[in-house]
Amino acid sequence: MRTNTLISSLASSLKPAVCIALGLFALNSNASGQNQKKKPNVLFIAIDDLNNDLGAFGNTYVKSPNIDRLAARGVRFDKAYTQFPLCSPSRSSLLTGHRPDVTGIYELQTHFRKILPDVVTLPQLFKNNNYYTARVGKIYHYGVPGQIGTNGLDDSISWVQRFNPKGRDKVEESKIINLTPDRPLGSALCYHIADGTDEEQTDGLIAKEAIRILEEKKNEPFFLAVGFFRPHTPYVAPRKYFDQYPVETVPLAKKTPNDWDDIPEPALFTRPANWGLDEAKQREALRAYYASISFMDAQVGKVLDALDRLKLSDNTIIVLWSDHGYNVGQHGQWMKQSLFENSARVPLIISAPGYAPGKSSPRTVELVDIYPTLAELSGLKAPSDLEGKSLTPLLKKGDAKWDKAAYTQVKRGQIFGRSVRTERFRYTEWDHGKAGVELYDHVKDPEEFTNLAKDEKFKAQVAALAALLKKGYPLEPKVVQVEGRQRRQAGE
């Protein structure tokens, strides 16, 4: 407006030709401003260790009203899968757009740039295209709870700014109740019923910082990554969230007699079953996990409310994802590092301007698909070697034609377990089948209680899925040089 006023005042005293030139300048100036305004923002919400026990995904017990309302304004992917059910391998894969056999990351210590020094990460792509990119909390890997408040294994090249809140949960670690005391806090079934307010907890501070950034950067294109730590163990939340789940009402996972008889030995991460906890202790742990989900969900709601209040929603792509799923007693297993459905499957929701809300997709998709999707939705030229596939056809039509399976792998010492998921089946090989094979029919057996791999009736299906699995893993794992030593990446 100021430019147009200045041009108008000059035009009356200048020759017609000059006036025309100034007029064209004004039009180009306006057009440039409009184009800049139309660049979509990205709100990139990462949740740590969240499974699909959410209202929007069919769990009627867990209270997740804010994630549910995000699903109602976007597309819910009902069969989305991690590439590796462990924090750093999964996040390195998603954020680089490459599968773990390319990144070489199978554990929690190595930074992906030691293997791929020149890779352009997802947020870096936006930064290179004049977006303000900021990270609040955990996006790349952090040890939890040890590295809360630090940069962890972050990638400084990806961001314009980084913020590392540290709340009362970190200060009060001595109050944590550890139900599995032989395990460290980051991999134990442990919890704390916190006093005080949401805003005193790390995730509450993360929401507060994210809202401040939205308020300050609302007039420029942004890629804002908001990484919540809960429900990662220790399960910490204010008391009011625990009160939502009376311990006697907490439903435990379904069980079947002799469940382990047809499961290959490497498939079982938790030994003994349920780490030896009786049902009362299992309910205690699961109650704390669900309380921390509801606490995190409330913080997500605050960020979504701010986006609406600032009138940014109509021009912001929102992605909510978890780095992997989480076992809560299925087959006696807890946490991640398993190829069972509860560990491999993740919640994934995408809300994008111009796409009809409230849809779901039954197609098998992967976290590695997020990078090309966001690049396409934002009109950015992505690296040509990305290994995922844009999900935009499924944003338009949830059940659109789709021929892509989902692949997940894990490491046990020196052997790999590798799994392929189609819309009906999960097929898994341990050490290329030498240490065991699994086949589950999810139409008839969603809890994966019956391993059909040796059933003659499924011989043809096993052969077809074995070929599909091999197609998804064309590379052998990398041998990388780390700290002067050549070694394979450790997976546990």
Beta strands, then each sheet from edge to edge (+ up, - down):
strand 1: 41-47
strand 2: 75-81
strand 3: 132-137
strand 4: 161-163
strand 5: 177-178
strand 6: 190-194
strand 7: 222-228
strand 8: 235-238
strand 9: 316-322
strand 10: 327-328
strand 11: 334-335
strand 12: 345-346
strand 13: 348-351
strand 14: 359-366
strand 15: 406-412
strand 16: 415-421
strand 17: 425-430
strand 18: 437-441
strand 19: 479-482
strand 20: 485-488
sheet 1: 4+ 3+ 7+ 1+ 9+ 13- 2+ 12-
sheet 2: 4+ 3+ 7+ 1+ 9+ 13- 2+ 14+
sheet 3: 5+ 6- 8-
sheet 4: 10+ 11-
sheet 5: 15+ 16- 17+ 18-
sheet 6: 19+ 20-
end
